[in-house]
Amino acid sequence: MASGTVKVNGTRLWYDRLGKPEQPAFLLISGAHGQAIAWSVYFCEMLVERGFQVVRFDQRGTGHSGALRLETLHATDLASDAVGLLDALSIQEAHVAGISAGAIFAQYLAAAYPTRVLSLISLMGTSGDIYHDPGIAPPSKALSRSGTPRSDSREEQVKRMVEMFRDRLTGSRFPLNEEIARDYAKSMIDRGGLAGDAPHLLNAAATSLPVPAERITAPTLVIHGTADPLMSYSAGLTTVRAIPGARLLTVKGMGHDLMSPRAFPLFVDAFAHHAQTAPPLEVRAPLSR
């Protein structure tokens, strides 16, 4: 594993890179937590075993990455950051997957930079406006504040985050491993000072909806759980209808987290199959006359 920081759009982005540089790349975009560790290193290693290199990164203002530089962010800013990271790593094109709010940022990336995206995976995300679209069930009111106050002690932050995952986010399909959840929360605090959502990323996601999904040309797989209390299953259905040619993988009983190792084989299989069967960019390009 190689890790480091690169300068992108006036700030620094921390990343790590697993696998061989000559292998097809998977760029993994985290949600409102912002940190690379939202994607388990074990999950990443399983993708490497399937023949990919994997890049994950801390979004600006989180983890080991640099300051915001902008007072307010839009999803287009975060998509530009991701492309800047690919440029810095000399990766011309990549399979892109985003989770939760990261799925929104990934969709903007695919819409704005179609020649950089080999395929797209929207996991637990949405294209529609989950706050105003009457066709989408709104997030549970219990999740209106999923972060924890920075003034709380480390122990209290960890406790609250584990409780949030256990009582509000995790579905019955993949029960929460509380030891893994505690380690994740501790790592978030040690790397960035706060366990929970980064307000600037939450705001960027919310104010960027709906996504201009009709502009997405990348082969797209939408993965959504039927028990998701934050991005309801109806949000997943809206996404698959909005993106031309998108396919849907429904996971019964899954909530809004990718923390249980029990989930990894299913998702690694889905990621690998989708990427390996995506047509080359040349096939999707319009015929020249």
C-alpha positions as CSV (number, residue, x, y, z in Angstrom):
1,M,0.0,0.0,0.0
2,A,1.3,3.4,-1.0
3,S,0.0,6.6,0.7
4,G,0.7,10.3,0.5
5,T,-0.8,13.7,-0.1
6,V,-1.2,15.6,-3.4
7,K,-2.1,19.3,-4.0
8,V,-5.5,19.6,-5.7
9,N,-7.6,22.7,-6.2
10,G,-5.7,24.7,-3.7
11,T,-5.8,22.1,-0.9
12,R,-4.1,18.8,0.0
13,L,-5.8,15.5,-0.4
14,W,-4.5,12.4,1.5
15,Y,-4.9,9.1,-0.3
16,D,-3.8,5.5,-0.3
17,R,-3.4,3.2,-3.2
18,L,-3.5,-0.5,-3.1
19,G,-2.6,-3.0,-5.9
20,K,-0.5,-2.7,-9.0
21,P,-0.5,0.6,-10.9
22,E,-0.9,-1.2,-14.2
23,Q,-4.3,-2.8,-13.1
24,P,-7.6,-1.1,-13.8
25,A,-8.4,1.4,-11.1
26,F,-11.3,1.7,-8.7
27,L,-11.8,5.1,-7.2
28,L,-13.8,4.9,-3.9
29,I,-15.6,8.0,-2.7
30,S,-16.7,8.2,0.9
31,G,-19.9,9.7,2.1
32,A,-20.4,12.6,4.6
33,H,-17.9,11.1,7.0
34,G,-15.4,12.1,4.4
35,Q,-12.6,9.9,5.4
36,A,-11.0,7.1,3.3
37,I,-11.4,4.6,6.1
38,A,-15.2,4.5,5.4
39,W,-14.0,1.9,2.9
40,S,-12.5,-0.9,4.9
41,V,-8.9,-1.8,4.0
42,Y,-10.1,-5.5,3.9
43,F,-12.8,-4.6,1.4
44,C,-10.1,-2.8,-0.7
45,E,-7.8,-5.8,-0.5
46,M,-10.5,-8.1,-1.7
47,L,-11.0,-5.9,-4.8
48,V,-7.2,-6.0,-5.4
49,E,-7.4,-9.8,-5.3
50,R,-10.0,-9.5,-8.1
51,G,-7.5,-7.7,-10.3
52,F,-7.9,-4.0,-9.6
53,Q,-5.9,-1.3,-8.0
54,V,-7.9,0.7,-5.5
55,V,-7.6,4.4,-4.5
56,R,-9.4,5.8,-1.5
57,F,-8.9,9.3,-0.1
58,D,-9.9,11.8,2.6
59,Q,-12.1,14.5,1.2
60,R,-11.1,18.1,1.8
61,G,-11.5,19.2,5.4
62,T,-11.5,15.6,6.8
63,G,-9.0,13.2,8.1
64,H,-5.4,13.9,6.9
65,S,-6.5,16.1,4.0
66,G,-6.1,19.9,4.1
67,A,-8.4,22.8,4.8
68,L,-11.6,23.6,2.9
69,R,-10.4,26.7,1.1
70,L,-14.0,27.4,0.0
71,E,-16.7,28.5,2.5
72,T,-19.4,26.5,0.7
73,L,-19.0,23.5,-1.5
74,H,-21.1,22.0,-4.3
75,A,-20.8,18.4,-5.5
76,T,-19.1,19.7,-8.6
77,D,-16.2,20.9,-6.4
78,L,-15.8,17.5,-4.9
79,A,-16.0,15.8,-8.3
80,S,-13.2,18.2,-9.4
81,D,-11.2,17.1,-6.4
82,A,-11.5,13.5,-7.4
83,V,-10.4,14.2,-11.0
84,G,-7.5,16.2,-9.7
85,L,-6.5,13.2,-7.6
86,L,-6.6,10.9,-10.6
87,D,-4.5,13.4,-12.5
88,A,-1.9,13.5,-9.7
89,L,-1.7,9.7,-9.7
90,S,-1.5,9.6,-13.5
91,I,-4.7,7.6,-13.7
92,Q,-6.5,8.5,-17.0
93,E,-9.7,6.6,-16.3
94,A,-11.2,4.6,-13.4
95,H,-14.2,2.7,-12.2
96,V,-15.9,5.0,-9.7
97,A,-17.9,4.0,-6.7
98,G,-19.5,6.3,-4.1
99,I,-21.3,5.5,-0.9
100,S,-24.2,7.5,0.6
101,A,-23.4,11.2,0.0
102,G,-20.3,10.0,-1.9
103,A,-22.7,8.4,-4.4
104,I,-24.0,11.9,-5.2
105,F,-20.4,13.2,-5.7
106,A,-19.6,10.2,-7.8
107,Q,-22.7,10.8,-10.0
108,Y,-21.6,14.4,-10.5
109,L,-18.1,13.1,-11.5
110,A,-19.6,10.8,-14.1
111,A,-21.9,13.5,-15.4
112,A,-19.1,16.2,-15.7
113,Y,-16.2,14.0,-16.7
114,P,-17.6,11.2,-18.8
115,T,-14.2,10.3,-20.4
116,R,-12.7,9.6,-17.0
117,V,-15.3,7.2,-15.7
118,L,-15.2,3.6,-17.0
119,S,-18.2,2.6,-14.9
120,L,-20.2,4.0,-12.0
121,I,-21.5,2.4,-8.8
122,S,-24.0,4.3,-6.7
123,L,-24.2,2.6,-3.3
124,M,-26.9,3.7,-0.7
125,G,-27.2,7.0,-2.6
126,T,-29.7,9.1,-4.6
127,S,-30.1,11.2,-7.7
128,G,-33.3,12.8,-6.5
129,D,-34.0,15.4,-3.8
130,I,-34.6,13.3,-0.7
131,Y,-35.9,16.4,1.1
132,H,-38.5,17.7,-1.4
133,D,-39.3,15.0,-3.9
134,P,-42.7,13.5,-2.9
135,G,-41.8,10.2,-4.6
136,I,-38.9,9.6,-2.1
137,A,-39.5,8.8,1.5
138,P,-37.6,11.3,3.6
139,P,-34.8,10.4,6.0
140,S,-35.7,9.2,9.4
141,K,-36.1,12.2,11.8
142,A,-33.9,10.2,14.3
143,L,-31.0,10.7,11.8
144,S,-31.3,14.5,11.5
145,R,-28.1,14.9,13.6
146,S,-25.8,11.9,13.0
147,G,-22.6,13.7,14.0
148,T,-21.3,14.2,17.5
149,P,-20.3,17.5,19.1
150,R,-16.6,18.1,18.9
151,S,-16.6,19.1,22.6
152,D,-17.6,15.6,23.6
153,S,-14.8,13.4,25.0
154,R,-13.3,10.8,22.8
155,E,-15.1,8.1,24.7
156,E,-18.5,9.8,24.4
157,Q,-18.1,10.3,20.7
158,V,-17.2,6.7,20.2
159,K,-20.2,5.6,22.3
160,R,-22.7,7.8,20.4
161,M,-21.4,6.7,17.0
162,V,-21.7,3.0,17.9
163,E,-25.2,3.6,19.2
164,M,-26.1,5.4,16.0
165,F,-25.0,2.6,13.8
166,R,-26.6,-0.1,16.0
167,D,-29.9,1.5,16.7
168,R,-30.5,3.7,13.7
169,L,-28.5,2.7,10.6
170,T,-27.8,-1.0,10.5
171,G,-30.3,-3.4,9.0
172,S,-31.1,-7.0,9.8
173,R,-29.2,-8.4,6.8
174,F,-25.7,-7.5,8.1
175,P,-25.8,-7.1,11.9
176,L,-23.3,-4.6,13.4
177,N,-20.0,-5.8,14.8
178,E,-19.7,-3.3,17.6
179,E,-16.0,-3.9,18.0
180,I,-15.4,-2.9,14.4
181,A,-17.7,0.1,14.8
182,R,-15.8,1.3,17.9
183,D,-12.4,0.9,16.1
184,Y,-13.8,2.9,13.1
185,A,-15.0,5.7,15.4
186,K,-11.7,5.8,17.2
187,S,-9.8,6.0,14.0
188,M,-12.0,8.8,12.7
189,I,-11.3,10.9,15.8
190,D,-7.6,10.1,15.8
191,R,-7.3,11.1,12.1
192,G,-9.6,14.1,12.1
193,G,-10.8,15.0,15.5
194,L,-14.5,14.1,15.1
195,A,-16.6,11.0,14.8
196,G,-19.6,11.5,12.6
197,D,-20.6,13.5,9.5
198,A,-18.6,16.5,8.3
199,P,-21.1,19.4,8.0
200,H,-19.6,20.8,4.8
201,L,-20.0,17.5,3.0
202,L,-23.6,17.0,4.3
203,N,-24.4,20.5,3.0
204,A,-22.7,20.0,-0.3
205,A,-24.7,16.8,-0.9
206,A,-28.0,18.3,0.1
207,T,-27.7,21.5,-1.9
208,S,-26.6,19.6,-5.0
209,L,-29.8,17.6,-5.4
210,P,-31.2,16.6,-7.8
211,V,-28.3,15.3,-9.8
212,P,-28.3,16.0,-13.5
213,A,-28.4,12.2,-13.9
214,E,-29.6,12.3,-17.6
215,R,-26.0,13.4,-18.5
216,I,-24.4,10.2,-17.1
217,T,-23.2,7.9,-19.9
218,A,-21.1,5.4,-17.8
219,P,-22.5,2.0,-17.3
220,T,-24.2,2.3,-13.8
221,L,-25.0,-0.1,-11.1
222,V,-27.3,1.1,-8.3
223,I,-27.0,-0.9,-5.0
224,H,-29.6,-0.2,-2.3
225,G,-31.0,-1.9,0.8
226,T,-34.7,-2.2,1.5
227,A,-34.2,-1.2,5.1
228,D,-32.1,2.0,4.6
229,P,-33.5,4.6,7.0
230,L,-31.4,7.5,5.6
231,M,-31.5,7.1,1.8
232,S,-34.7,5.1,1.6
233,Y,-35.2,2.3,-0.9
234,S,-37.4,4.7,-2.9
235,A,-34.3,6.9,-3.3
236,G,-32.5,4.0,-4.9
237,L,-35.4,3.4,-7.3
238,T,-35.4,7.1,-8.2
239,T,-31.7,6.8,-9.0
240,V,-32.0,3.8,-11.3
241,R,-34.8,5.4,-13.2
242,A,-32.9,8.7,-13.6
243,I,-29.6,7.3,-14.9
244,P,-29.9,6.1,-18.5
245,G,-29.5,2.3,-18.7
246,A,-28.7,1.9,-15.0
247,R,-29.2,-1.5,-13.3
248,L,-30.4,-2.1,-9.8
249,L,-29.1,-4.6,-7.2
250,T,-31.6,-4.8,-4.3
251,V,-30.3,-6.0,-1.0
252,K,-33.1,-7.1,1.2
253,G,-32.8,-6.1,4.9
254,M,-29.7,-3.9,4.4
255,G,-29.5,-0.6,6.1
256,H,-27.2,2.3,5.7
257,D,-23.7,1.1,6.4
258,L,-20.9,-1.0,4.9
259,M,-19.2,-2.0,8.1
260,S,-19.9,-5.7,8.5
261,P,-17.3,-8.0,6.9
262,R,-20.2,-10.3,6.1
263,A,-21.3,-7.9,3.5
264,F,-17.9,-7.7,1.7
265,P,-18.2,-10.8,-0.5
266,L,-21.5,-9.7,-1.9
267,F,-20.3,-6.2,-2.7
268,V,-16.9,-7.2,-4.0
269,D,-18.6,-9.7,-6.4
270,A,-21.0,-7.0,-7.6
271,F,-18.2,-4.4,-8.0
272,A,-16.0,-6.7,-9.9
273,H,-18.6,-8.1,-12.2
274,H,-20.0,-4.7,-13.0
275,A,-16.5,-3.3,-13.8
276,Q,-15.4,-6.3,-15.8
277,T,-18.5,-6.3,-18.0
278,A,-18.6,-2.6,-18.6
279,P,-17.9,-1.7,-22.3
280,P,-14.8,0.3,-23.1
281,L,-15.1,4.0,-23.4
282,E,-14.5,3.8,-27.2
283,V,-17.6,1.7,-27.5
284,R,-19.8,4.3,-25.7
285,A,-18.4,7.2,-27.7
286,P,-20.6,8.5,-30.6
287,L,-19.5,7.5,-34.0
288,S,-17.4,10.2,-35.8
289,R,-18.5,11.3,-39.2
